[in-house]
Amino acid sequence: MTRTGETQRVSAADFIRGFGNWRLQASRRPVVVTHHGKDAHVLISLDDYRRLGDAGPPSSALRDSLADLVESIRDAVLLIDRERRIAAVNPSASDMLETAAAELIGRPLADAVPALASHLLLAHVNRLLDHRERFAGDVPGLLRPRQWLRVELVPLPVGGAIILRDISAAMDEQGADDMRRAFLNAAEMHGAIGRASISVREAVEDANEALTAMVGVDPVAIRRVRFSALIAMSERAAFLDALETLFRTGAPACLTSALVTREGAALPVTLAMAERRGAYASEGAVVVVTRAG
């Protein structure tokens, strides 16, 4: 056994034979276990091990890393001090405000965002700075008319952070979805507009009461039936051609056709078809059926 400063060395064989002694030695100073004369393992006390776990990157490196992170995120970030002046902005905030960062820093927040003076968000900004109160919500018209922003207010030692994300497209899509749902509800209430959702293999996945009433079948019985089986034989080829074109091009289609009723009669109808497009591929189509004439 040899010593180098505060470190002790012992061969693996001696360590095994005298483990109890070396465990006590390790509580005072590290013990290096050698294998064939080379350092292989180090035995240290639990307290020393925990102190090693507490070691981390320098605070300056951590601050630099956080600053780089804020610079790179797509959300606009503005740091404001307790006097309601802009202390820092990231590139996304500069782009959103259409003003260079050098011109924004040091300016009162109300000058950079004039609409804030009469906006409902002002009260939340005041509570952020005066009471360190967080806020998250969607607000309209802060920077531009008809623009929606998702706003987060986060208290910081300097004052606070304002995080902005433009969600106008998502709000427009939600409005369009609301309108589509309202149209579907109105169509269902009309009672004379048939509707079926079909798969890419044209199997009926869902059909409303108006369509099942036209055909004269039970709503359960129509499920999984190929929609072309509901079409009169003379019109079936035209329907299949239109459906193939729909899936190939994605363009909605409309054609005159005829349904076969339960009694075997041909019911003249107009078919309108639109593709149901998923995130990665076609999920089928919606077929709207109205009586012709």
N, C-alpha and C positions, 0 to 999 in steps of 0.2 A: 504494500500500500504506500502511495506517495501523496504528497500535498502540493498544490499550486495555489498560493494565496489562500483564499477562503474555500476553495474547492477541494474535495477529497476524491481519490480514485481507488477503486477496488475491482478486482477481477470478478467475473460472473460466478466462478466457482466459490470464491471466498464470500461473495455476497450472499449466495444461497445458504452456505453453512452458517453464516453469522447474521441472518436477516434481522433478528431482534435488535442486535447492537447497531447495525447500520440504519435501521429505522429511527432509532434514537438520535444517531449522529445527524441524520437528514433534517431533524427538527431544528438543528442549530446552524447547519451549513449544507449546501448542496453536496450530494454524493454522486459521482460519475461512475457508472458501471461499464467496465471495458470488456471487450470480447476479442480474443487473440491480440491483445495489446492496443486495440483501437477503441476510442470512445463510442459507446453504443446507446446508453440510456442515462437519464439523470433522475435521481430521486430527490424531491424537495418537499418541504412541509406544505400542508394545506393552505396556510396563510400566504406563503410565497406564491403558491399556485393561483390563489384568488387575486393577489395583487397583479400578477401577470395578465389575468383576464380583464382587469380594470384598465389596462393600458390601451389607449386608443390614439387615433390620429390627432395631431395638434389642432387646437381650436381654430387657428388661422386657416389650416387646410380645410376644416369642416365649413367655415364661413365661406371660403372660396368655392367649395363644392355646391353649397346652397345657392350662392349667387349665380353660378353657371347654370344650375337647374332652373332658376327663375327666368334667366335669359332665354332658355331654350324652349320653354313650354309655350303652347299655342294660345292659351288664355292671356288676355291683357291683365297686367298686374301694375297697380299704382300704389306706392307707399306714400302715406301722408303723415305729417307730424301733427302735434297737438294744436298748432296754430292754423291747421287746415291748409298747409302749403304742401305742394308735391315734393317729396324728398327723393324719389327714384321712380323710374318706369322701365319696363322691359320693352324690347322691340315690338312685341305685339300691341302693347298699349300705345306706343308711338304711332303705329300704323292705324289703329282704330280711331285715334283722335286726330289723325292726319296732321300731326305736328312733330317736328324733330324733338328728340329727347332733351337736347340742350336748351330748347326754348321752353320746355315744360317744367324742368326742375327749378324749384324756387318759386314758381307761380302759385297764387292761391287756387285752390281746387275750383272755386266758383268761377274763376276766369277761364280756366281750361274747359270746364263743363258748364256753360252758362245756364242750361236748362235745369241744373240742379237746384237753383235758388227757389224754384216754384214746384219742384218735383217731390213726390211722396217719399223718395229715397233720402231726402235731406234729413228727416227726423231720425232715420236709422244711422246715418253717418254721425250725427251729433251724439247719439247714444253710444256709438262705438268709441268715440274719443273721450266722452265724459264719464262713461260707466263701463267701458270695456265690454260692451254687449255685442255678441255676434249676430249676424243676420244672413239669411240665404233666401232668395226668391227671384221670380221672373218679373221684370218691370218693362213697360213700354215707353218709347219716346224720350229716352234720356239723352241720346246723341243725335238721332234722326227720327223724323216722323215714320210711323209704322214699323220701326225697328224694335225687336224684342231682345233684351239682354238678360242672361242669368247672372245675378249679382251675388257675390259672397263678400261679407265684411268680416275681417279677422283682426282682433286686437294684437298689437305688437308693442315692444318697448318704445319704439320711436313714435308710435301713435296707432297706426292701423294700416291694413292692406285692403285695397279694393280690387277684387278679381272679377273680370267681366268676360262673358262669352256670348257671342252673337248666336242666338237661337231662332232667328227670324224664319229660316227655312223650315225648321221643325214645327214652329207655330203655324206657318202657312199649310204645311202638310196635315197638321192636326185639324185645321179648319176645313181642309178639303175632305178629310176622313169624316168629320162631323156632317158635312153636307151630303156625302155619299150615304151615310147611315140614315140621315133624314129622308133622302130620296127612296131608299129601300123600304123604310117604314111606310112612306106614303104609297109606294107601289103595292105593298102588301095590303094596305087598307083599301086600295082601289078594287081589289078582288078579281079583276079581269086580266091581270098581267101574270103570266106564268113565268117561273124562274127555276132553273136547274143548275147546279154546280156539277161539272163532270171532270173526270180525271183525264190525263193525257191519252189514256186508252178508251176514252169516251164513256167510261162507266159512271152512272149517275151516283153521286155522293150525297146529294141533298136536293129536294124538290119541294116547292111550296104547294099550298092547298089549291091554288088556282090552276096549276099545271096538272096535278093529279085529278082534279075535277074535269078538266078538258078530256083527258084520256080515259077517265072512269076507272082508275085503279086505286088500290089502297096505298097510302104513303109509304108503308113499310115494303110493299111488294115492288115498288119502282126502284128501290135502292139496289145498286150494283148491276142494274140492267144497262146494257149498252144503249146510248141515246139513239143511235141509228135504228135500233129495233122498234122505236116508237114512231119512226118516219115511214110514210107510205113508200112502197117499193119503187114506184115511179120517180120519187124525189130523193131516194136514198143516196144515189151516186153524186148528185149535186151537193147534198149536205156534206158527204165525206170529202169531196174536193175542197169545199169552202173551209172545213175544219182543218184539213192539211195545210192549206194556204195560211190560215190564221196562225198555226203553230210555227210555220216556217218564217213568216214575215212579222208577226206580232200585231198586224193591222186589224182592227175590228172589222167584222163582216156582217152583211144583212142580206137575206134572201127570202124569197117566197117559197113555201113548202107545204106539207100536209102531214098531220098526225093521224095515226091509226087509233081509233077509239076501241074500247073494249068490245063494242058490238060489231067491229069490223068496218065501220064507216070511215071515210077519209075526211078529216076536218081541215079546211084551208087555214093556214096560219102564216105569219111572218116571223122569221127567226132572226134575232140579233145576237151576235156572239163576240165576246171579248176575252182575251187571254188572261189567266191568273198567273202572273209572273212572280216567282219567289226570288230570293236573294241570289241564287245561283242557277236556277233552271226553271222551266215552265212547270207549273203545278196543275195545269188543266185550263178549263174555260168556264165562263158563265154564259148560259144560253137564256135569253129572254124571249118568251113566246106570247104573241098576241093573235087574236083571231083576225083573219084577213077579211077585208070588205067591210 
